[in-house]
Each structure stands twice: as structure tokens, then as C-alpha cells.
Amino acid sequence: MANINLEVKGMTCGHCVMSVTEELSEISGVDTVSVDLATGEDQNSNVSVTTSGEVTDDALNDAIAEAGFELVSVSR
């Protein structure tokens, strides 16, 4: 089991949180998704992902982009 921390740009509301959570949850190997929504337009939100399998940065980036947002950074 691994924890991955993502910094995501552009999230502003609960609907944003739902979209990102849904897209990330569809990745094989992702167990849980937790979003700390930042307040303020220029703030990036923190997203924590817990995995039980191998999850690539490309898969994470694609899911965030599919939800309509920008992945700023990934830390493992």
C-alpha cells in the first residue's frame, strides 16, 4: 500500500472535488481518494491517493485532466 500526494490546480468547489475523486477512483490500483480543497482562486488543492497496486504518474495526470484540472505535482 502506498500514499501519493497530488497538487491540483483549478479546483474551486464541491463539484470539482466530486469530479476529481470519481476520475481518480476509476484507476486500477487506487483504493481511496481524499481531497483538501484550497480556498482562494490562486491556491492549489491537495489530493491524497492510497493505492494497493502500481499507479503511474501518467494515469494520475490523465485522470486529473479528464476531470478538467491541471496536475501540478506528484510526491510519493
JOHUGI-V950716 format. One record per residue. N is the residue number from 1. BURIAL is # if it has 9 or more other ideal C-beta (glycine too) atoms within 8 Angstrom, else .. Layout:
[[N | BURIAL] [N | BURIAL]]
This chain:
[[1 | .] [2 | .] [3 | #] [4 | #] [5 | #] [6 | #] [7 | #] [8 | #] [9 | #] [10 | .] [11 | #] [12 | .] [13 | .] [14 | .] [15 | .] [16 | #] [17 | #] [18 | .] [19 | #] [20 | #] [21 | #] [22 | #] [23 | #] [24 | #] [25 | .] [26 | .] [27 | #] [28 | .] [29 | #] [30 | #] [31 | .] [32 | .] [33 | #] [34 | .] [35 | #] [36 | .] [37 | #] [38 | #] [39 | .] [40 | .] [41 | .] [42 | .] [43 | .] [44 | .] [45 | #] [46 | #] [47 | #] [48 | #] [49 | #] [50 | #] [51 | #] [52 | .] [53 | .] [54 | .] [55 | #] [56 | .] [57 | .] [58 | .] [59 | #] [60 | #] [61 | #] [62 | .] [63 | #] [64 | #] [65 | #] [66 | .] [67 | #] [68 | .] [69 | #] [70 | .] [71 | #] [72 | .] [73 | .] [74 | #] [75 | .] [76 | .]]
